[in-house]
């Protein structure tokens, strides 16, 4: 192999000092803005350069100057690619560049390509490259590159706008960027003099859990700001606050003031005011409400899921696969962001992993000791059905089949009965809940709500006319108020594109190791089970009219993250095995080092990019009511505040207690005239304030 002489010790020290000083100066100049939260994309990019320089300085001091340089190129080039990517709704490259800054970013990407190719050629003998290409087989390599580039751009919006030519242009550019990043990653691996061995066992899981929890809390504090950013989150919080107050619903407001509190997914009906969601997640979130920290519930559940995932994968495969799986899950921007939100998905994943862990633990003992943990696993999956009906149904059935497939004591009739009884014990609660609110055990509160506010049957699974939002949901649908098999396929492709980006945030594609396993690896029974889960969940949601990939990744598919993590880990091992077979004996350990660097990119560059460009102030949701100082008013009751909106009404309603105690302010929409009088009449004894969000000023009546 060809190699360049290593830099002298003095030169390495000078380079490290220069890079470290530059990083410190950049951070010092940006400190005030960074502490209050980064809101500007250019500011974010400069901070990523500072981070990259700091890491390069560390590498240089450890006699890893050239690998540190390739890491610098990977991080700065990746940040530049993200800078020229339209972040909201459907990511797309800004082509042609709109400004001198964007032209500079493309120049940096070109520099990344040239430097990476030069370093790779200098550090990889032509014979070795030929051996690797031969071992990987040209046809399989072509299939790998095709899959890696095929989902760089979501197709839905381009079809909706009839811009197929633009789509293929974007696709070609996306493939070029994937290739550039692949060359950079390979060059990074080639320059590493040695690799690393990942720690094993629960200590490693604990380390990864600490990384996950830290990243989640930072994202939650600065980007999500511990408040809702979509309508669903407000509805969940309303429901949790209701349960924390000791009831299943709060009394309906009088007819007159209702419009001032009206919000999507909150329902006034039959004298009750409720959230239309199932009760599984709000019941757990209510514990956080009672403790005054509802925003901490999901991060704790996510942290527990790291340990559960370690245990599950280790029992399904081996310790090495489990360690890689834990690393990938703990640093997944998709998982971190979901756990920083108030959505139900993290709890659903926790329940699934808990059930699998209990089942696999039960398998290790005798039959009489297996009954109770398998029953508990059934309780968990029944609660999943109580939380997210479709996910609970699909995964409950698939897990039952998993029991039978594993055989042994898990296939014993007593074990199967125990699991089924557990599922029924908690899952059947939804039918009593439905009957209480809708009068029909099979009619959910969500379906009942849509039957009344939309055309009957619009929010349904299946194909045909009159499915979907009657008024259409703009760029989130291909054809308004209609769903077809073709659109189901398009929605599926759009969700895969979202996975390609949001699962890990890598420039080489988040699914790169899944493609490696499928193309080069031998699929075993566990892999087939994981693939079955992915196919069933994706196939079921293809029947639904709405593709929810615009917020925290493809959230309707979130439960496939567990199979994806395991398949990705096995793909990493397959990559190492393939390279080792052609004489690259250090490949597995070097691959560990490269994976650690890629995961560092995930939790620093990509996650912070998403926090700045997508999650913070998403659709004008914000937390400014947390810091609003109300003017002094007479009496002991807190005021009724009528708000003229600039942002989403939910930003104010989130700070309402649905029980409206007198020691807390009540926020309502300022509708003017008689509507305001009706609201004031419904809250007697409270002073009235009028608040203009645009001017941030108060006035009295």
HELIX and SHEET records of a PDB file:
HELIX    1   1 UNK A    9  UNK A   36  1                                  28    
HELIX    2   2 UNK A   41  UNK A   61  1                                  21    
HELIX    3   3 UNK A   65  UNK A   83  1                                  19    
HELIX    4   4 UNK A  100  UNK A  123  1                                  24    
HELIX    5   5 UNK A  126  UNK A  136  1                                  11    
HELIX    6   6 UNK A  138  UNK A  150  1                                  13    
HELIX    7   7 UNK A  156  UNK A  160  1                                   5    
HELIX    8   8 UNK A  164  UNK A  191  1                                  28    
HELIX    9   9 UNK A  201  UNK A  219  1                                  19    
HELIX   10  10 UNK A  220  UNK A  224  3                                   5    
HELIX   11  11 UNK A  231  UNK A  244  1                                  14    
HELIX   12  12 UNK A  258  UNK A  260  5                                   3    
HELIX   13  13 UNK A  279  UNK A  291  1                                  13    
HELIX   14  14 UNK A  295  UNK A  316  1                                  22    
HELIX   15  15 UNK A  319  UNK A  330  1                                  12    
HELIX   16  16 UNK A  333  UNK A  340  1                                   8    
HELIX   17  17 UNK A  345  UNK A  363  1                                  19    
HELIX   18  18 UNK A  367  UNK A  387  1                                  21    
HELIX   19  19 UNK A  389  UNK A  406  1                                  18    
HELIX   20  20 UNK A  408  UNK A  411  5                                   4    
HELIX   21  21 UNK A  413  UNK A  427  1                                  15    
HELIX   22  22 UNK A  429  UNK A  438  1                                  10    
HELIX   23  23 UNK A  445  UNK A  453  1                                   9    
HELIX   24  24 UNK A  474  UNK A  476  5                                   3    
HELIX   25  25 UNK A  485  UNK A  502  1                                  18    
HELIX   26  26 UNK A  512  UNK A  520  1                                   9    
HELIX   27  27 UNK A  525  UNK A  542  1                                  18    
HELIX   28  28 UNK A  555  UNK A  560  5                                   6    
HELIX   29  29 UNK A  561  UNK A  581  1                                  21    
HELIX   30  30 UNK A  587  UNK A  601  1                                  15    
HELIX   31  31 UNK A  602  UNK A  606  3                                   5    
HELIX   32  32 UNK A  607  UNK A  610  1                                   4    
HELIX   33  33 UNK A  611  UNK A  615  3                                   5    
HELIX   34  34 UNK A  618  UNK A  620  5                                   3    
HELIX   35  35 UNK A  624  UNK A  626  5                                   3    
HELIX   36  36 UNK A  649  UNK A  653  1                                   5    
HELIX   37  37 UNK A  673  UNK A  682  1                                  10    
SHEET    1   A 2 UNK A  85  UNK A  86  0                                        
SHEET    2   A 2 UNK A  92  UNK A  93 -1                                        
SHEET    1   B 3 UNK A 250  UNK A 251  0                                        
SHEET    2   B 3 UNK A 272  UNK A 275 -1                                        
SHEET    3   B 3 UNK A 266  UNK A 269 -1                                        
SHEET    1   C 2 UNK A 464  UNK A 465  0                                        
SHEET    2   C 2 UNK A 482  UNK A 483 -1                                        
SHEET    1   D 4 UNK A 666  UNK A 669  0                                        
SHEET    2   D 4 UNK A 640  UNK A 644  1                                        
SHEET    3   D 4 UNK A 688  UNK A 692  1                                        
SHEET    4   D 4 UNK A 697  UNK A 700 -1                                        
END                                                                             
